[in-house]
Amino acid sequence: MPEHTLLAIDAGQTGIKTRLVAPDGTAQEWLFPGVLTDRPLLTQLTSVVAEVTRVARQAPHTVTFGVSGLTSADDEADALMQHPDLAGVQRIVVTHDSVTSFLGVLGDQQGAVVAAGTGVVTLGVGPEHSTRVDGWGHLMGDAGSGFWIGRAALDAVMRAFDGRGPATALTPVVQERWPDLETAYVALQSAEDRVRTVASFAAPTARHAASGDEVATRICRDAATELAASALAALRVTDAPADAAVGAIGGVFGADIIRSAFEAAVRAERPDARFVPPAGTGLDGAVALADLGPGHPLHERFAERTR
């Protein structure tokens, strides 16, 4: 149990999950809309803390943040500590959500965690240091993510429409959103939520893959190959042991075809790798972040500020 009131925040693109833990161990949770990584994070994060403070009628002593799209933990920690909405907060710990995902899934084990939702990021931890793989956003990376799958599905539909590619059951799925495929690109490019819109086609792609659609199946298997490549890179770079633990979390891994192909691809290079179920969630990892010591291999990946 925390010595002081702790507000843990797991800020992903799909949703911002929060947990307020009192010194007696009782907890309350709230869910907020996901972070928009193409906009400044500060206002989005401080508004969440302000709302929880208002509802709880008291500012938390400590706030931990695991944030998607974070570029500098130090800069964000400084800005958060100086923001008036957090004036009552005494301690802040900030990190990328790959760190909180890792802690939630594997805790203190060595290995790699792939967190694949709208975006994707992989974190590896070895005996002495850690590394991040991908998580570079939908324009430069996020290979195998929900956005990546949705983008591939839209590409396949338009190829079929043009006669450049095979017919696919994904076409009527896209036409449910945009009946006129010739103007679909205009509507998508002008939509403020276009990243989430594209990612929303990942789930139906997985469903049609399970039903035997060849185009959807290829997309899902390609996604699994990309996700496995990230996990393997993380294990190599950190010199993780041969039997290192591997965790796979996020909505993308809810598809059996992707999870099974991912595990097969990892085992092809790392036959002794252990695929472990999550010990907890990214929100649990945000809670654990408050207690990491300076000697932990992940210490270099978060910033802490106190008053």
C-alpha positions, 0 to 999 in steps of 0.5 A: 500500500502507498504511504501517501495517496497515489494517482496512477495514470496509464495514458494510451491512445485508446483511453486514459485509465486512472486509479486513485489509491488511498494509504489504506489500499482502497482505490477508485478508477476513472476512464477518460478519452485517449491521448492525441499524440499529434497535440501537446500532451501537457494540457491533456494530462493536467486536465485529467489530474484536475478532474480527479482532484475535483471529484476526490476533493483532494489533490493526490500526493503522488502522480505517476504517468505512463504516456503514449507519445512521450518524447522527453520524460524530463521536459514533461515532468518539469512542465507538469510540476510547474502547472497550476492544476498540479499545485497540490501534488508533491511528487511526479513520476513520468515515463513512456507507456512502454515502461508501465506496460512492461511493469504491469505485464512482467514486473521485475522479470527480464524479457520483452513486452509488446503492447499493440493497440492503436499504436505499438511499442516494445520494451526489452529489459536485460540484466543491465539495461533496457531498450525501446523498439518502435513506437515511432508513430503511425507515420514512421513506425508502429509496425503491426499495430491496429493502425498498421493493420487498418491502413493495410486493409484500406489499401487492399480494399482500394486495390480491389476497387481499382482492379490492382488486387484481389477481391476481399470481404473487407470491401463491404466493411469499408463501404459501411463507413464510406458507401462511395469508395471514390470519395472515401479518401477525402472524408478520411483525410479531413477527419480529426480522428483519422488515426483512430478511424483507420485503426478501427478496421483492424478488428474486422480484418482479424474477424475476416481472417478467422473466416478465411478471407485470404487478403485479411489473413495475409495482413494479419500474418504480416502484422504478426511478423512485424510484432515478432521482429520488434520483440526479437530485436528487444531481446537481442539488444538487451542480451536477455537470456535465452529463456527470457519472458515475452509478454504480448498485450493490447487489442491486436493480440486479441486475434488468435491468428495474430497471437499464434503467428507472433509466437511461432515467429518468436520461437523460430529464433528463440525456441526457449522463450517463455510466453507469459500471461500478463501479471497485470495491466499498464495501470498496475504498472503505473502504480508500480512505477511509484516504487522503482528504485534508482538501481532498476534497469528501467530507472533511466527511462523515467523522470521524477520530480518532488517539491 
